[in-house]
Amino acid sequence: MPAAVSAAESAASVDPTAALERALRAAIAAVTGLPAEESDPHIRPSGNPQFGDFQANFAMALAKKIGANPRQLATDVLARAQLTGIADKAEVAGPGFVNIHLAGSALASALDAFDSPALGIAPATATYAVTVDLCGVNVAKQMHVGHLRATIIGDTIARVHERLGRKVWRENHLGDWGLPIAMTLAALRRAGTNLDSLTLEDLNRAYRAAQLEGRDDAAGMIAAHATRVGPHRIAELEAQNTGAALAQEDARATLVRLQSGDAQLVAEWQKIIHCTMQEVFETAAVLGVQLTDEHSRGESFFRERLGPTVEAFAKSGLGVEDDGAIVVRYPDRDRPMLIRKRDGGFLYATTDLAACKFRVQDLKSDRVVYVVDARQRDHFKDVFDAVRMIGWNKLADGTEAELVHVPFGSVLGADKKPLKTRSGENFTLKALLDEAIERGTREVRARSTDPNAPTAGMSDADLAAIGSAVGIAAVKYADLGSDVTRDYVFDLDRMVSFEGDTGPYLQYAHARMASILGKALDAAAHAPPRPAISVAEPAERQLALTLLRYPHVVREVAQHLDPSRLCAYLHGLATSYNGFYQQCPVLKCEDPALRASRLRLCAISKHVMKDGLGLLGITAPERM
């Protein structure tokens, strides 16, 4: 492509609606006398290919605005529009809808421009970065199914912004500071645990034990005296409360020493973090999620910023005293946000305020996205509003950062209740993924026993690799493919299916595309490097139109922070490709030029499918 052509022009050249919109906008302005910015033709893909490729729905709203007949307005605009070389046919239907059939040459030209490494996606020219808060694990606790959603939704949102050319900061807001961590560390020290050989399961047990040790029952003691229970029960409660008080005292002393930088305690604290994060990073690698140590910035990172955060709110008059505590009040709701307790302690809200300021002003982000479960909706509304009130959402040049919470629903079992093991415990994420991989591998191995299967004769290691990819794709696509705000039922039987709206189905579609291209190596060797594209058949047109929607879909996913739009698109692409392959012979086509064109359509389809699956963090196997 000539260097004089800009990235924006390149992107526009692959969008068949761009020239169509320009022509209709100019015609509307000429007929109505309205300025071009008020002459939007409202072009949408046609709901029925029988009536055209696109529909322009400008006439009725515009006619009402200027006092005209909508059908006559549509007719006049079409008469004025310069559509030569853009559309083969454009006609008015019903009360004023305009049905448009694109010219085959325009479609082929757009697809030829689209067939490039960028796939029509122009790199962004944004000044600022995007920050995505994802994962959000707590030290000393195993990852559970809720972390699945926060991790893979956040990773996909990050990948999509990176695909659009944005600088992205992945931020794993690690819960690594405060009294619960000190309680766990103190309990491990009392037990004489060797922290060098500590496993996360050991650490998780220690965490729960520490919580129990520090739990008193003051209410129980009051009730025991009031009801005059026997001395044995009162003695038990006294022992429990004394033990809890000692554990709490030990934890507070440990926290003070940790906060003061005690070298030995800090070293032991770091071992606990390492033990936790080792499994987090291993799980992220299994999931195909880009998450490493460089993406983890824990609560401890912000501990020196908490005091100044409260001071800034107090100095601005936004932080006010309430019974010894400091709270932020809002003009539109009764609940205040507590940012410092009476005893001087800080809260999650304090840390989130400091983190939000850091992400906007230090990481220089004009979009900060928090992927956290829906139960935190009110919390983030309070935090974001407080950040805006104090002005921390503004960058140096006055740009206001967009602060967004992407709330997600729960993962449910077959009983429509939060997913549990058979013993009633929460599913750990590792156990869930192990089961998915086992099921995926079993399915792949069963298919490989067919002597005609592409995987027949493959080594056990290769089958296991494909099986792992299938299992992970099943889990990720089922999660990302639905509205993230909704709960969904975790059903592995449906998820690992190679048919229907599943991740393995899309992987299989990609493998079929690869197989066709592999079988056509001889034909491809004798074809020109970029054979001319023909889109004469309806199935070819439908596939071409679907392919050309890809850049728009990727931009929509980023705009709306909705991975399900990409999942729906890729499933639609697989459906369009299947229709094309069944109705338009490829390998058996006798016309060399037409065969080369159709092979190129296969190659472009494979490229888009692989690119789209990559944005979901899903592997695209060449054989299945």
DAJO-V842604 format. One record per residue. N is the residue number from 1. RES is the residue in one small letter. PSI is psi in degrees with one decimal (999 if undefined). D_FIRST is the distance of its C-alpha to the first C-alpha in Angstrom with 2 decimals. Layout:
{{N,RES,PSI,D_FIRST} {N,RES,PSI,D_FIRST}}
//
This chain:
{{1,m,136.6,0.00} {2,p,146.0,3.84} {3,a,-23.9,6.42} {4,a,-16.7,8.44} {5,v,122.4,7.16} {6,s,165.5,9.76} {7,a,-39.0,10.47} {8,a,-40.7,12.98} {9,e,-38.4,10.99} {10,s,-44.7,8.61} {11,a,-40.5,12.04} {12,a,-32.3,13.60} {13,s,-19.1,11.41} {14,v,-1.9,12.88} {15,d,105.2,16.29} {16,p,-16.3,18.11} {17,t,-16.3,20.77} {18,a,-51.2,18.81} {19,a,-36.7,18.89} {20,l,-44.2,22.33} {21,e,-41.6,23.61} {22,r,-44.7,22.57} {23,a,-44.3,24.33} {24,l,-36.3,27.40} {25,r,-43.2,27.72} {26,a,-40.2,27.79} {27,a,-41.2,30.32} {28,i,-44.5,32.50} {29,a,-39.8,32.63} {30,a,-39.6,33.61} {31,v,-40.1,36.31} {32,t,-21.1,37.80} {33,g,3.6,37.33} {34,l,153.6,36.10} {35,p,157.7,33.39} {36,a,-35.4,29.88} {37,e,-16.2,30.33} {38,e,15.0,33.38} {39,s,39.0,31.81} {40,d,123.8,30.09} {41,p,-7.5,29.98} {42,h,63.3,30.35} {43,i,131.3,28.06} {44,r,151.3,28.90} {45,p,143.0,28.29} {46,s,141.4,31.15} {47,g,-18.2,34.06} {48,n,112.3,34.73} {49,p,-21.4,32.12} {50,q,-30.3,34.90} {51,f,-7.8,34.58} {52,g,177.4,30.81} {53,d,-35.6,27.62} {54,f,162.2,28.04} {55,q,134.7,30.94} {56,a,120.7,31.14} {57,n,50.0,34.32} {58,f,-25.0,34.71} {59,a,-45.1,37.67} {60,m,-47.2,40.70} {61,a,-40.7,40.22} {62,l,-38.5,39.08} {63,a,-38.8,41.93} {64,k,-37.1,44.43} {65,k,-39.3,43.13} {66,i,1.9,43.52} {67,g,43.8,46.44} {68,a,168.8,44.86} {69,n,124.3,45.04} {70,p,-41.3,42.02} {71,r,-39.8,41.72} {72,q,-38.0,42.05} {73,l,-44.7,39.49} {74,a,-40.8,36.96} {75,t,-45.2,37.82} {76,d,-40.0,37.43} {77,v,-42.8,34.03} {78,l,-37.5,32.75} {79,a,-29.0,34.21} {80,r,-21.7,32.32} {81,a,137.7,28.92} {82,q,90.0,26.13} {83,l,7.2,24.92} {84,t,128.7,24.10} {85,g,-7.2,21.04} {86,i,-48.0,21.18} {87,a,139.6,24.57} {88,d,-32.2,26.87} {89,k,136.5,29.88} {90,a,127.5,31.01} {91,e,151.6,34.71} {92,v,136.4,37.18} {93,a,149.1,39.29} {94,g,-140.6,42.37} {95,p,-4.2,43.10} {96,g,11.8,39.62} {97,f,144.3,36.90} {98,v,113.7,33.84} {99,n,132.6,32.50} {100,i,128.0,29.01} {101,h,116.2,27.63} {102,l,149.3,23.86} {103,a,137.8,22.79} {104,g,-37.3,21.85} {105,s,-37.3,18.90} {106,a,-39.4,17.60} {107,l,-44.2,18.23} {108,a,-39.7,16.56} {109,s,-41.7,13.36} {110,a,-40.6,13.45} {111,l,-34.9,14.28} {112,d,-41.9,11.50} {113,a,-33.5,8.98} {114,f,-31.4,11.70} {115,d,80.2,11.88} {116,s,166.8,10.26} {117,p,-33.2,12.47} {118,a,-16.5,12.59} {119,l,42.0,13.67} {120,g,6.4,12.63} {121,i,108.8,14.76} {122,a,138.0,13.66} {123,p,143.9,15.77} {124,a,154.9,18.85} {125,t,26.5,19.81} {126,a,142.2,23.50} {127,t,-34.4,26.01} {128,y,169.3,28.43} {129,a,175.7,28.82} {130,v,133.2,30.10} {131,t,132.6,33.36} {132,v,116.3,34.44} {133,d,118.2,38.12} {134,l,166.1,38.58} {135,c,-77.8,41.21} {136,g,49.3,44.10} {137,v,161.8,46.62} {138,n,137.1,50.11} {139,v,141.9,51.56} {140,a,6.3,54.36} {141,k,142.9,53.31} {142,q,150.3,51.51} {143,m,139.8,48.35} {144,h,-176.8,49.14} {145,v,-26.5,47.25} {146,g,-33.5,46.50} {147,h,-25.2,44.43} {148,l,-50.0,42.32} {149,r,-48.5,41.09} {150,a,-32.2,40.60} {151,t,-49.9,38.65} {152,i,-31.4,36.26} {153,i,-45.4,35.60} {154,g,-40.6,34.89} {155,d,-41.5,32.67} {156,t,-43.3,30.53} {157,i,-40.4,30.27} {158,a,-45.3,29.25} {159,r,-41.0,26.61} {160,v,-42.5,25.06} {161,h,-38.6,24.91} {162,e,-37.9,23.41} {163,r,-29.8,20.72} {164,l,4.5,19.92} {165,g,10.1,19.68} {166,r,148.7,23.29} {167,k,126.7,25.78} {168,v,133.0,28.58} {169,w,114.2,32.19} {170,r,124.2,34.04} {171,e,109.7,37.70} {172,n,101.8,40.51} {173,h,89.9,43.49} {174,l,128.0,46.12} {175,g,85.2,49.74} {176,d,18.0,51.27} {177,w,157.8,53.86} {178,g,-177.6,57.07} {179,l,-41.0,60.42} {180,p,-39.5,59.35} {181,i,-40.9,57.71} {182,a,-37.7,60.78} {183,m,-43.5,63.05} {184,t,-45.3,61.26} {185,l,-41.2,61.35} {186,a,-40.9,65.03} {187,a,-41.0,65.88} {188,l,-38.6,64.22} {189,r,-40.5,66.16} {190,r,-34.5,69.44} {191,a,-7.7,68.87} {192,g,31.2,68.17} {193,t,137.1,64.88} {194,n,105.6,63.05} {195,l,-16.2,59.64} {196,d,-22.9,58.16} {197,s,17.3,58.61} {198,l,135.6,57.85} {199,t,162.8,55.82} {200,l,-32.4,54.14} {201,e,-42.0,56.71} {202,d,-44.5,59.48} {203,l,-39.4,57.86} {204,n,-41.4,57.48} {205,r,-41.4,61.17} {206,a,-38.4,62.15} {207,y,-47.7,60.24} {208,r,-38.9,62.07} {209,a,-40.4,65.38} {210,a,-37.8,64.95} {211,q,-41.3,64.36} {212,l,-41.0,67.57} {213,e,-35.3,69.56} {214,g,7.4,68.73} {215,r,113.0,69.62} {216,d,179.7,73.06} {217,d,64.9,75.07} {218,a,-39.3,76.83} {219,a,-38.3,77.04} {220,g,-37.2,78.65} {221,m,-42.2,81.26} {222,i,-44.9,82.16} {223,a,-36.4,82.50} {224,a,-43.4,84.55} {225,h,-39.0,87.06} {226,a,-36.7,87.21} {227,t,1.0,87.98} {228,r,49.7,90.28} {229,v,171.7,88.78} {230,g,159.9,90.45} {231,p,-28.1,90.27} {232,h,-44.3,88.28} {233,r,-38.9,85.28} {234,i,-37.0,85.55} {235,a,-40.1,85.63} {236,e,-45.1,82.46} {237,l,-38.4,80.69} {238,e,-41.1,81.97} {239,a,-41.8,80.66} {240,q,-46.7,77.26} {241,n,-35.6,77.00} {242,t,-43.9,78.23} {243,g,-40.7,75.71} {244,a,-41.3,72.88} {245,a,-41.4,73.97} {246,l,-41.2,74.01} {247,a,-41.6,70.53} {248,q,-40.4,69.16} {249,e,-42.7,70.84} {250,d,-41.3,69.42} {251,a,-43.7,65.91} {252,r,-40.9,66.22} {253,a,-39.7,67.56} {254,t,-41.2,64.71} {255,l,-41.5,62.16} {256,v,-44.3,63.84} {257,r,-37.2,63.75} {258,l,-43.8,60.10} {259,q,-27.7,59.20} {260,s,-3.4,61.17} {261,g,23.7,59.13} {262,d,118.7,61.78} {263,a,-44.4,60.18} {264,q,-44.4,61.61} {265,l,-39.9,60.76} {266,v,-40.9,57.20} {267,a,-41.7,56.78} {268,e,-39.0,58.22} {269,w,-42.3,56.05} {270,q,-31.6,52.93} {271,k,-37.8,54.15} {272,i,-43.0,54.37} {273,i,-44.7,50.80} {274,h,-43.1,49.62} {275,c,-43.6,51.51} {276,t,-49.5,49.93} {277,m,-24.8,46.34} {278,q,-45.5,46.45} {279,e,-34.7,46.79} {280,v,-46.8,44.27} {281,f,-35.9,41.57} {282,e,-42.2,42.61} {283,t,-41.0,42.42} {284,a,-40.1,39.00} {285,a,-41.4,37.78} {286,v,-39.6,39.33} {287,l,-11.7,37.60} {288,g,30.8,34.21} {289,v,136.2,34.26} {290,q,93.1,32.84} {291,l,114.5,36.12} {292,t,-173.7,37.75} {293,d,-33.0,40.22} {294,e,-17.3,37.67} {295,h,0.0,37.23} {296,s,117.2,41.00} {297,r,102.0,42.66} {298,g,177.0,46.17} {299,e,-31.5,48.83} {300,s,-29.0,50.34} {301,f,-31.5,47.37} {302,f,2.9,48.39} {303,r,-32.2,52.16} {304,e,-7.0,52.50} {305,r,-6.7,50.62} {306,l,-44.4,52.94} {307,g,-52.2,55.79} {308,p,-30.0,53.63} {309,t,-47.6,51.95} {310,v,-41.7,55.38} {311,e,-40.3,56.47} {312,a,-40.8,53.47} {313,f,-39.3,54.29} {314,a,-44.5,57.98} {315,k,-34.8,57.39} {316,s,-8.4,55.18} {317,g,-0.9,57.92} {318,l,-27.4,55.76} {319,g,118.3,57.57} {320,v,153.6,61.24} {321,e,140.5,64.24} {322,d,101.3,65.67} {323,d,41.8,68.76} {324,g,-15.6,67.63} {325,a,168.3,64.04} {326,i,126.5,60.93} {327,v,159.4,59.03} {328,v,127.9,56.27} {329,r,154.9,57.25} {330,y,147.7,55.09} {331,p,-18.8,55.94} {332,d,11.8,54.95} {333,r,154.4,56.53} {334,d,-33.5,59.80} {335,r,128.2,58.61} {336,p,168.2,58.04} {337,m,120.5,55.85} {338,l,124.8,57.92} {339,i,-11.9,56.28} {340,r,130.4,59.38} {341,k,169.3,62.51} {342,r,-33.6,66.07} {343,d,6.2,66.37} {344,g,-3.1,63.30} {345,g,153.1,61.05} {346,f,169.4,57.42} {347,l,175.3,55.67} {348,y,-39.0,52.37} {349,a,-39.1,51.62} {350,t,-45.6,52.12} {351,t,-40.8,49.69} {352,d,-34.7,47.09} {353,l,-46.6,47.42} {354,a,-40.2,46.93} {355,a,-40.5,43.97} {356,c,-43.1,42.27} {357,k,-45.1,42.72} {358,f,-43.6,41.35} {359,r,-36.1,38.23} {360,v,-53.4,37.46} {361,q,-32.0,38.58} {362,d,-44.3,38.35} {363,l,-5.8,35.26} {364,k,59.9,33.77} {365,s,131.7,32.79} {366,d,3.9,32.30} {367,r,121.9,32.67} {368,v,117.3,35.46} {369,v,125.2,35.90} {370,y,115.2,39.18} {371,v,93.3,39.35} {372,v,149.3,43.12} {373,d,158.5,45.48} {374,a,-21.4,46.63} {375,r,-14.6,50.10} {376,q,14.1,48.76} {377,r,-49.2,47.50} {378,d,-38.5,50.31} {379,h,-47.6,50.04} {380,f,-29.1,46.40} {381,k,-44.0,47.12} {382,d,-45.8,49.84} {383,v,-48.7,47.76} {384,f,-41.5,44.75} {385,d,-38.5,47.08} {386,a,-40.5,48.96} {387,v,-41.7,45.79} {388,r,-40.0,44.83} {389,m,-38.3,48.41} {390,i,-10.7,48.49} {391,g,13.5,44.99} {392,w,-3.3,43.44} {393,n,2.1,40.46} {394,k,136.6,39.25} {395,l,175.6,36.91} {396,a,-34.5,37.58} {397,d,8.8,35.72} {398,g,-7.3,37.48} {399,t,131.4,34.76} {400,e,122.8,36.65} {401,a,144.5,35.59} {402,e,122.9,35.58} {403,l,119.4,38.24} {404,v,133.7,38.07} {405,h,122.8,40.40} {406,v,98.2,39.11} {407,p,136.6,42.49} {408,f,154.0,42.82} {409,g,-171.3,45.71} {410,s,158.3,47.88} {411,v,122.1,47.64} {412,l,156.2,50.62} {413,g,-176.6,52.69} {414,a,-24.3,53.91} {415,d,7.3,56.73} {416,k,20.8,54.26} {417,k,159.8,55.46} {418,p,134.4,53.56} {419,l,126.7,52.77} {420,k,162.2,55.66} {421,t,173.6,56.91} {422,r,-25.3,59.97} {423,s,0.4,62.14} {424,g,3.9,60.85} {425,e,161.1,58.81} {426,n,139.9,55.25} {427,f,127.9,52.68} {428,t,151.6,51.07} {429,l,-37.6,47.34} {430,k,-44.0,47.81} {431,a,-39.7,50.31} {432,l,-43.8,48.07} {433,l,-37.4,45.08} {434,d,-42.7,47.40} {435,e,-40.7,48.67} {436,a,-42.5,45.22} {437,i,-40.8,44.13} {438,e,-42.2,47.43} {439,r,-40.9,46.97} {440,g,-42.0,43.39} {441,t,-40.0,44.49} {442,r,-42.1,47.47} {443,e,-43.4,45.32} {444,v,-42.2,42.89} {445,r,-38.4,45.83} {446,a,-40.4,47.61} {447,r,-30.4,44.65} {448,s,-12.5,44.35} {449,t,-16.0,47.87} {450,d,120.3,46.64} {451,p,-20.4,46.20} {452,n,-2.8,43.32} {453,a,144.4,41.41} {454,p,-24.0,38.17} {455,t,-0.1,39.94} {456,a,131.7,43.13} {457,g,-1.7,44.19} {458,m,154.2,41.98} {459,s,159.5,43.73} {460,d,-34.8,45.46} {461,a,-41.1,43.22} {462,d,-40.0,40.04} {463,l,-39.0,41.68} {464,a,-38.4,42.72} {465,a,-43.3,39.18} {466,i,-42.2,37.91} {467,g,-40.4,40.99} {468,s,-43.3,40.34} {469,a,-39.2,36.75} {470,v,-45.0,38.17} {471,g,-43.9,40.94} {472,i,-40.5,38.73} {473,a,-38.8,36.21} {474,a,-46.5,39.24} {475,v,-47.6,40.46} {476,k,-43.0,37.20} {477,y,-39.0,36.00} {478,a,-35.6,39.48} {479,d,-48.3,39.45} {480,l,-20.6,35.94} {481,g,-8.7,36.04} {482,s,167.1,38.79} {483,d,118.6,39.22} {484,v,-23.5,39.58} {485,t,-13.0,42.45} {486,r,154.0,44.56} {487,d,155.3,46.79} {488,y,154.5,46.02} {489,v,127.7,48.16} {490,f,107.2,47.36} {491,d,94.4,47.90} {492,l,-33.0,46.75} {493,d,-42.8,47.87} {494,r,-39.3,45.34} {495,m,-38.9,42.61} {496,v,1.8,42.47} {497,s,143.0,42.41} {498,f,5.1,39.69} {499,e,154.5,39.99} {500,g,-167.0,39.51} {501,d,76.4,37.55} {502,t,162.6,37.54} {503,g,-46.5,35.36} {504,p,-31.8,36.51} {505,y,-42.4,35.60} {506,l,-38.0,31.93} {507,q,-40.6,32.07} {508,y,-38.3,33.68} {509,a,-42.6,31.01} {510,h,-43.0,28.35} {511,a,-36.7,30.65} {512,r,-40.9,31.05} {513,m,-43.2,27.31} {514,a,-39.5,27.28} {515,s,-44.0,30.37} {516,i,-44.2,28.96} {517,l,-35.0,25.91} {518,g,-38.4,28.40} {519,k,-17.0,30.60} {520,a,21.3,27.83} {521,l,-40.4,26.88} {522,d,-45.4,28.33} {523,a,-40.4,26.58} {524,a,-33.8,23.21} {525,a,-28.7,23.87} {526,h,-0.6,24.29} {527,a,156.2,21.33} {528,p,160.1,17.97} {529,p,-41.1,15.33} {530,r,79.8,13.66} {531,p,149.6,16.57} {532,a,143.1,16.53} {533,i,130.8,17.71} {534,s,132.1,21.05} {535,v,52.1,22.66} {536,a,-36.3,25.87} {537,e,147.4,28.38} {538,p,-40.0,29.38} {539,a,-32.8,28.83} {540,e,-43.3,25.26} {541,r,-44.9,24.61} {542,q,-42.1,26.36} {543,l,-43.7,24.37} {544,a,-45.1,21.01} {545,l,-40.0,22.31} {546,t,-45.6,23.57} {547,l,-43.1,20.37} {548,l,-13.3,18.45} {549,r,-12.3,21.22} {550,y,-49.8,20.47} {551,p,-40.1,18.61} {552,h,-40.8,21.42} {553,v,-43.7,24.05} {554,v,-42.5,22.96} {555,r,-38.7,23.10} {556,e,-41.1,26.46} {557,v,-44.2,27.85} {558,a,-43.6,27.18} {559,q,-45.6,28.58} {560,h,-3.8,31.69} {561,l,48.9,32.09} {562,d,91.3,32.75} {563,p,-22.7,31.63} {564,s,-26.2,33.40} {565,r,-37.6,30.62} {566,l,-40.2,28.25} {567,c,-46.0,31.09} {568,a,-40.0,31.68} {569,y,-47.4,28.04} {570,l,-36.1,27.92} {571,h,-39.0,31.25} {572,g,-36.8,29.98} {573,l,-44.5,26.97} {574,a,-39.2,29.50} {575,t,-45.3,31.64} {576,s,-40.0,28.91} {577,y,-42.4,27.89} {578,n,-41.2,31.56} {579,g,-42.9,32.02} {580,f,-46.8,29.10} {581,y,-35.3,30.44} {582,q,-31.5,33.96} {583,q,-16.4,33.23} {584,c,100.1,30.50} {585,p,136.4,31.50} {586,v,-71.7,28.82} {587,l,-30.3,30.50} {588,k,3.0,33.19} {589,c,127.8,30.98} {590,e,-22.2,32.10} {591,d,112.9,29.17} {592,p,-39.9,26.69} {593,a,-41.6,23.66} {594,l,-38.5,24.80} {595,r,-42.1,25.60} {596,a,-39.3,22.14} {597,s,-45.4,20.68} {598,r,-33.8,23.22} {599,l,-35.4,22.65} {600,r,-37.5,18.99} {601,l,-39.5,20.38} {602,c,-42.9,22.75} {603,a,-41.0,20.17} {604,i,-40.6,18.15} {605,s,-43.6,21.60} {606,k,-42.3,22.62} {607,h,-46.7,19.61} {608,v,-43.4,20.36} {609,m,-43.9,24.08} {610,k,-41.4,23.88} {611,d,-44.4,21.75} {612,g,-43.2,24.18} {613,l,-36.3,27.22} {614,g,-36.4,26.01} {615,l,-26.9,26.05} {616,l,-3.3,29.64} {617,g,28.6,30.40} {618,i,131.7,31.20} {619,t,142.4,30.72} {620,a,91.6,29.11} {621,p,148.5,31.23} {622,e,-24.6,30.07} {623,r,139.6,33.64} {624,m,999,36.28}}
//
